[in-house]
Structure formats: C-alpha cells, structure tokens
C-alpha cells in the first residue's frame, strides 16, 4: 500500500519537461561524412580510390574496434574472414556532395580522386586535428591497403 501511494504521488506531482536536441548519428552528418571521405582519399596512393576501396576504408574507420581489427588483419594477427565490411550508404551521399562541391573528381565512373580544393580541405582537417582517430588509422593503413588487398579481403582470401 505504501509503495502504491509513493508511485501515485510521483505521478500526480509537479513535473517539467525540457526539450533537448536529439543527437544525429554520424553517418547522417554530411560534414562528418565528407571529411572522412576526404581523409580516406588522402590516405591512398595517388590520393584516389575505387568506390569499393572507399567504402571499405570508410566503414573500417568508423569505430575503434573495426580500426584495430583491420590493423590486426594487415599485421596477419587475424584472418580477413574476421572482418565485417559493408557498403556504407552515407559514403555515396558524401561522395555526391563532395563532387558537387568540387572537392572530389570521379575518374572513369569507378574511382574517386581528390581535387586541389579537396587537398586544401584535408590540410585544414589535419591542422585542426579533426577526426583524429580516423586520420591516424588511415595514415597507418591507407597506403598498405591496396586495391588488390581490398579485393582479397572482400573475397575472404589470405593475402
């Protein structure tokens, strides 16, 4: 009986509601997506990647766990079958926006490359230490993750 009265008093007493902004997931934040896309391209040889490699590195860059797993695969401490890689819809949105903004060029309809404006944007991202964990990861693995390595990992083959 006491418990019921306690609950009833809480339900009938004064209370207030304060509206708070809801956090937006990172993959819906266009600035985050474009910035990460630019860092992916900047980390690759020739500052360009196939769409498959772009999705691959963008997905693995997102969390500390996936970044470590990729480092372990490249160091051959774990097999490629242990990586869970997916196509990221936000990458296509970020790429379309980056192309429209002149930050990225599409090469032969199957690769993305940084433009001069994109290179300047990457310099600002790095100078301001934005996306520090992702940038560090991409600096470590970007050049080691060749198109052939991506293809083998996606097929779950040893390399």
Phi, psi and omega per residue, in radians:
X1 nan -0.770 3.114
X2 -1.061 -0.709 3.141
X3 -1.080 -0.727 3.130
X4 -1.112 -0.710 3.129
X5 -1.162 -0.697 3.117
X6 -1.083 -0.805 3.123
X7 -1.120 -0.777 -3.127
X8 -1.065 -0.699 -3.130
X9 -1.141 -0.611 3.103
X10 -1.222 -0.639 -3.110
X11 -1.321 -0.475 -3.097
X12 -1.778 -0.093 -3.133
X13 -1.362 3.068 3.112
X14 -1.244 2.473 3.037
X15 -2.638 2.846 3.106
X16 -2.346 2.698 3.116
X17 -2.117 2.257 3.107
X18 -1.985 2.114 3.112
X19 -1.252 2.298 3.125
X20 -2.140 2.591 3.108
X21 -1.169 2.473 3.100
X22 -1.531 2.402 3.115
X23 -1.171 2.490 3.100
X24 -1.741 2.261 3.112
X25 -0.991 2.552 -3.105
X26 -0.948 -0.655 -3.079
X27 -1.260 -0.119 3.040
X28 -1.785 -0.043 3.111
X29 -1.583 1.928 -3.051
X30 -1.077 -0.705 3.128
X31 -1.069 -0.717 3.107
X32 -1.128 -0.806 -3.088
X33 -1.105 -0.794 3.137
X34 -1.145 -0.725 3.139
X35 -1.076 -0.795 3.131
X36 -1.150 -0.706 3.090
X37 -1.027 -0.777 3.130
X38 -1.094 -0.710 3.110
X39 -1.140 -0.661 3.096
X40 -1.053 -0.868 -3.121
X41 -1.121 -0.687 -3.135
X42 -1.147 -0.458 -3.091
X43 -1.434 -0.246 -3.048
X44 -1.539 2.763 3.051
X45 -1.075 2.313 -3.138
X46 1.246 0.100 3.140
X47 0.941 0.728 3.064
X48 -2.606 2.674 -3.118
X49 -2.535 2.668 2.944
X50 -1.184 2.849 3.087
X51 -1.084 -0.646 3.136
X52 -1.093 -0.801 -3.136
X53 -1.174 -0.628 3.106
X54 -1.075 -0.850 3.101
X55 -1.081 -0.746 -3.118
X56 -1.001 -0.967 -3.095
X57 -1.227 -0.624 3.123
X58 -1.112 -0.768 -3.141
X59 -1.118 -0.807 -3.083
X60 -1.252 -0.316 3.137
X61 -1.338 -0.323 -2.921
X62 -1.182 -0.668 -3.061
X63 -2.198 2.715 3.102
X64 -1.055 -0.684 -3.130
X65 -1.098 -0.843 -3.113
X66 -1.210 -0.580 3.078
X67 -1.093 -0.771 3.131
X68 -1.166 -0.704 3.112
X69 -1.033 -0.744 3.133
X70 -1.156 -0.721 3.081
X71 -1.040 -0.709 3.126
X72 -1.145 -0.674 3.112
X73 -1.138 -0.800 3.136
X74 -1.125 -0.549 3.107
X75 -1.493 -0.006 3.129
X76 1.108 0.536 3.035
X77 -1.565 -0.222 3.059
X78 -2.601 2.763 -3.097
X79 -1.528 2.769 -3.137
X80 -1.070 -0.425 -3.135
X81 -1.116 -0.373 -3.128
X82 -1.409 -0.183 3.096
X83 -1.482 2.386 3.033
X84 -1.919 1.838 -3.077
X85 -2.014 2.406 3.120
X86 -2.365 2.820 3.061
X87 -1.353 2.251 -3.078
X88 -1.749 1.998 3.128
X89 -1.007 -0.574 -3.122
X90 -1.148 -0.442 3.133
X91 -1.114 -0.752 3.122
X92 -1.106 -0.709 3.102
X93 -1.127 -0.791 -3.133
X94 -1.121 -0.704 3.136
X95 -1.120 -0.772 3.129
X96 -1.059 -0.738 3.133
X97 -1.186 -0.723 -3.133
X98 -1.137 -0.675 3.090
X99 -1.142 -0.822 3.141
X100 -1.094 -0.502 -3.137
X101 -1.513 -0.091 3.134
X102 1.414 0.245 -3.138
X103 -1.505 -0.397 -3.036
X104 -2.426 2.566 3.019
X105 -1.970 2.598 3.024
X106 -1.671 2.256 3.139
X107 -1.883 2.105 3.077
X108 0.929 0.434 3.107
X109 1.212 0.115 -3.090
X110 -2.423 0.076 3.128
X111 -2.504 2.715 3.079
X112 -2.013 2.484 3.122
X113 -2.404 2.534 3.092
X114 -1.204 2.425 2.990
X115 -1.571 3.102 3.076
X116 -1.085 -0.694 3.095
X117 -1.124 -0.658 3.094
X118 -1.111 -0.697 3.108
X119 -1.111 -0.674 3.092
X120 -1.144 -0.698 3.119
X121 -1.120 -0.699 3.105
X122 -1.089 -0.713 3.124
X123 -1.048 -0.699 3.120
X124 -1.185 -0.767 3.130
X125 -1.000 -0.791 -3.126
X126 -1.222 -0.731 -3.128
X127 -1.070 -0.675 -3.116
X128 -1.497 0.039 -3.126
X129 0.970 0.692 3.077
X130 -1.434 2.560 -3.126
X131 0.849 0.857 -3.035
X132 -1.002 -0.802 -3.121
X133 -1.142 -0.769 -3.140
X134 -1.142 -0.745 3.140
X135 -1.100 -0.726 3.115
X136 -1.109 -0.790 3.105
X137 -1.024 -0.850 -3.096
X138 -1.156 -0.586 3.071
X139 -1.129 -0.632 3.136
X140 -1.260 -0.743 -2.956
X141 -1.921 -0.256 -3.029
X142 -0.960 -0.865 -3.094
X143 -1.330 -0.460 3.114
X144 -1.343 -0.409 -3.088
X145 -1.583 1.426 3.135
X146 -1.346 2.950 3.091
X147 -1.027 -0.667 3.133
X148 -1.149 -0.737 3.111
X149 -1.094 -0.769 3.121
X150 -1.047 -0.812 -3.139
X151 -1.031 -0.776 -3.130
X152 -1.161 -0.737 3.132
X153 -1.145 -0.731 3.134
X154 -1.102 -0.523 3.086
X155 -1.537 0.008 -3.114
X156 1.051 0.636 3.087
X157 -1.703 2.649 3.010
X158 -1.252 2.638 3.103
X159 -2.247 nan nan
